[in-house]
Amino acid sequence: MPECAIYRDKQGWTPAFVLSDHGDSMGRQMREDERPVSTMRQRGEACIIEVERELDVFTSSSLASAIEGAARIGGHHVVVSLEACTYCDASALTVLIRAKKLLGSALSICVSHGHSVRRIFEVTNLAAPLALRASLEEALASHCGSPRPPGSLQTAASMNAAPQESSP
């Protein structure tokens, strides 16, 4: 089965099949800034999102859209692999924190020990709360098979939105 790339457009996220690193299923050549941030594939009941570029303020909304899409079309488990991710800033951390709050144990994040992106999670003390896994296999094995809590699926906009101030 071909891998599915998530494109962000005016209508939201749009899946498109990717045939190579440099073209889409229509044979159109993509510029570096057009390349998808991540690819998505199904493995059993898990939907795996493999981040292939840097995650920053410009690309984190694409990650939020990919997680939303995976939660909608995937099984009971969404795995975000950061193995090929080259950079991760606070906006991407915010998306992952919100996704974890919304999906709970149905979301696993994997990045190997010693990877520069993992160091960002360790320095910010987010490795434990986000339950980072060291490999894709560990992330897939970590899911206990329990479904997401009812009503837990939110939109990408809510994962990427600014936090709401609470009144005293």
N, C-alpha and C positions, 0 to 999 in steps of 0.2 A: 504494500500500500504506500503510495507517495506521501511524503510529509506535507503537512498543512502549515502554511505561514499565515500569520495574522497581519493584515494591513489595516491601518487606521484611516478612515475616510469620514466624510461629512455624515454618513448614516451610522457610524459606529464602527465596530470591528467587522471585518470581512475576511472569511477564509479564502485562500487561493493556493492551489497546488504549486509547489516549487520543483522544478526539474533539475536545476543546477544552482550553483552559488551566484551565477551572474544573470539568470533569466527566469522569468515566470512561466506558467503553463501556456501562455499565449506566445511565447518565444520573444517577448519584449525584453530588451536589455535593461538592467536596472543600474542606476548610479549608486555609489556607496551610501549616500544619504537616503536612498529609497529602499535599500535592502531591509527586510523585516528584522525587527529586534529579536524575534524568537520564532522557533518552529514548534509545531504541536503534533504529537502522535499519540495514538491509543495503544495501550498495552494491558490487555485484560480489562479490568474495571478502572484502571488508572489512566488519566489523561496527563501526558508528560509535556511540559513546556520547557524547551531548551533555549536559554537566552544565549544569543550568539554575538552580541555587541555590548557596548557600554550602556549602562543604565544611568541616566541623568535626568535633569529637569525636562529635557526635550523628548526623551524616550520612555519615561516611566509611565505615562498614560497608556502607551502601547502595551506595557506589561500588565497594567490593570485591566485593559480590554482583553488581553489573552487569558488572564485568570478568569475573568467573567465568562468568556466564551468556553473555556475548558469546563467550568462548573456547570454551564448550561448543557453542553453536548457530551461531556465525559461521564464516567461512572461515578462512583462514590469517593474517588481519591484524585486529587490534583497534585502533581509533583512539579515544582519549579527547580530546574537544574541550572546552577550558575557556574558550571565547570568551564564553559567557554566565554563567560562574561569577563570583560577586561577592566571594568571600572563600575563602581556603584556609589551613588551619592545619597544624600539624605532624602531626596524625593522618592527614590526607589525603595529605601528602607521604610518610608512611610507607607507606600503601597503594600509592601509585604506585611507590615505590622497590621494594617487594616484588613488585609485579606485573611491573615491568621485569626484575627478576632471574629471575622464573619464566618469563616469556614471551619475553624477549630482544628480538630484532628484530621479532618478531610484534606488539609493542606500540608504537604511536606516540602521542605526546601533543602536542597543538597548542594554542598560545595566542599571539596576535599580539604583536609587539614594541610596547612602550609600554603594554600592558595591565597593570593593577595586580597581577593574579595572577602574571604572568610575572616581575614584579619580585621576588616572594617566592622564585622558583626561582633568580634571579640572585644575590640576597643570600646565599642558602644554598649557593651554588656547585653547584646541582643541574641547571642548564640544560644543561650539556654532558654529564654522565653519563646524564641521561635523554633526551638527544638531542631536545630540544624543537624542534618545527616551528612556523613562523610562520603557517601556514594549513592548513586542512583539505586543500586540494589538494596542498600540499607533503607533508603526512603520508601521503596516499594514494599519491603518487608515490614516496615514500621506501622503500616496502616492496619488497624484491627478489623476492618470491614464494616464498622458501624456507619450507618448513613449520617449525613449532615443533619443538624437540628432543623426542624421545620422553620421555614421563613428565613433561613440563614443566607440565602443567595441575594446579594445586593448588586447594584450596577457598578460598572467601572468608575462612574462619576463619584460614587460614594467612597470608593477605595482611594481616589485621587483628590478628593475634596479637602479643603482646609478644615482643621479641627474647629468644632463649634465651641464657643466660650459658654461656660455655664454660669448662671447668675447666682449670687450668694444667697 
